[in-house]
Amino acid sequence: MPRHNALADETSPYLLQHKDNPVHWQAWGSAAFDAAKREHKPILLSVGYAACHWCHVMAHESFENPAIAAVMNEHFINIKVDREERPDVDTIYQHALALLGEQGGWPLTMFLTPEREPFWGGTYFPPEPRWGRPGFPQVLAGLSKAFQGDAEAIAKNVSAIKEALQRLAHPTAGAGITLELTDGIAERLTREIDWTHGGIGDAPKFPQVSILSVLWRGFLRTGVEEMRNAVTLTLDHICQGGIYDHVGGGFARYSVDRRWLVPHFEKMLYDNAQLIELLTHAWQATRKSLYAERIAETIAWLVREMRQPEGGFASSLDADSEHEEGKFYVWTEAEIETLLGERAPRFKTVYDVTPEGNWEGHTILNRLHRLDFADAATEAELGADRAVLLHARAERVRPGLDDKVLADWNGLLIAALATAAPAFARADWLALAEDAFAFIEHKMTAADGRLAHSYRAGRARHPATLDDYANLARAALLLHEATGEPPYLARAVGWAETVERHYADASGGYFVAADDTEGLITRPKMVQDSATPSGNGTMVEVLARLFYLTGDERYRRRAAAGVAAFAGDVPKNFFPFGSLLNGNETLQAAFQIVIRGRHHESATEALLASVHGMSLPTRVLTVIEPGAALPAAHPAASKDQLDGRATAYVCRGPVCSLPITDAAALSRELARSS
């Protein structure tokens, strides 16, 4: 049957980048699956994303090559997937590649039977043999021949991979995770820190916010300064390194070197969201102006370049412009001198600008040689210099923007803004969070309350994953704390019930995909963090918070079952379990702060300022009108205002503090309790 490239009707910017390829790309779906069965052809599955540098390279070298495309079209049904639109699909086949003993990543190139069962794969393939890799045409010829002529070998591979994939739904259960074990893990993590440059291990270096959060919470829990120093050392280097865009704000995805100097220049919404939240907690404890400035600059970048007209936030900015990685972001000494004139010498000294540059003849601006800020007047003048560069940079060809709105990544950002806004008394940041949340409620939620995963060009598409519900439920709960508005709590409750109905495993925990998601060969159940926190780890925190806020014992049981479902795997390799450890701490050791008072009254706001001024990631905050009822089992259920004044109670387990009406006294009590 004649076929054509069918990607023009898609909404993903990544898929649309490939709509003019001579490859007869099809979208993931029944039409492509049926064609593979009807024609008895293997499926070539190519997974990538819009900001992926090596995806662009392989597209240019192979998918735009008519001769290679002809081989693909003759022997395969070719399916293109945006991993950000279909993380459920990507997860399954990344695991399949790992089972073949290959390093995962993007572009992901997998070969499947017509039943979508993987039998071989890799990542990037060059157009001819290079760097020890076979050429893509040779790969195509060999696998087509094997599929048609060696059914026994294909079936053997399929059977082994399929059996191993099924085990993804059966993690090792355990009795639970003690806080003593969590303390030991945090201590062990300090031994993995690069105490010169910060971060975990050697190059390449990723921020790994979930791991840093385990260390930060470990410090707050135990008072061990080494845990605090591990986090602040890392944040200092990330904030002053080339991984940070000193001209425009925002953090790149990772650094290719151990110093955080040379970024892989793409900017992802999820990294920036997580770093905003962690930097806020670090600022609350340290009051470092560096952290406050990076938070404000990053949010300003998000508003300027990532916020979409309807209120949601775009996914990513590409690493490349004009077919060169990083071209938009780097500078020459001559450019700096022309733009800044007599102010250039100081700027060059501060930002490491030299005639030879520090990367491929250009300069990546950084302040790694001196991490501390200068005096306020000097910093203000440097800010004016950066503004000149930002204005000039705006004339360059911009990197591509992937403007689709993803529910899970927006949930991460909404939560970060709901954390940062009260800490810095920024009502405008809170408004951004509320607007993004309203966008998802109105544009990405069906009539039955079910979420869509992705939105672009007026269309909400693709089944929601566990991460969508988990991240947005957490965001709703933090918005409830920040605003006191009951509808946010109600929405979190509704989403938690949807998760229970469509994602729950009877043995505890949740599957990544819903029970009615079509086209998947398995439903993974996993808790390992990737570049984003795992849905199962986040759901433990969500359920714990719902238990404390509502008193409904069902939430505590679900959270405990979620921890137990994965607890047996934690001692084996604790690195990817940060969000689970953090959620478990909230379940076991949250302390509840109740303020009896009216929102927007000065006495209530003064008490709230004390709460928001401290790094308290396990707190559960409730502001309640005088005389209104708390859940019957709440430890402060019988407590009301003292002498008619706004009154706070700090509760650990069943025991609450004496009534507190003075903001300074509340700060002292919180410091003592935490």
Secondary structure, DSSP 4 states (H G I P E B T S, - for coil): ------GGG---HHHHHTTTSSS--B-SSHHHHHHHHHHT--EEEEEE-TT-HHHHHHIIIIIT-HHHHHHHHHH-EEEEEETTT-HHHHHHHHHHHHHTT----SSEEEEE-TTS-EEEEES---SSSBTTBPPHHHHHHHHHHHHHH-HHHHHHHHHHHHHHHHGGG-PPP-S---HHHHHHHHHHHHTTB-TTT-SBSSSSB---HHHHHHHHHHHHHH--HHHHHHHHHHHHHHHHSTTB-TTT--B-SEESSTTS-SEE--EEHHHHHHHHHHHHHHHHHH--HHHHHHHHHHHHHIIIIIB-TTS-BEEEE-SEETTEETTTT-B-HHHHHHHHGGGHHHHHHHTT--SS-SBTTBB----TT--S---HHHHHHHHHHHHHHHHHHTTSPPPPEEEEEEHHHHHHHHHHHHHHHHHHT-HHHHHHHHHHHHHHHHHSB-TTSPBEEEEETTEEEEEPPHHHHHHHHHHHHHHHHHH--HHHHHHHHHHHHHHHHHTB-TTSSB-SS-TT--S-S---------SS--HHHHHHHHHHHHHHHH--HHHHHHHHHHHHHHHTTTTT--GGGHHHHHHHHHHHH-EEEEEES-TTSHHHHHHHHHHHTS--TTEEEEEE-TTPPPPTTSTTTT---BTTB-EEEEEETTEEPPPB--HHHHHHHHHHH-
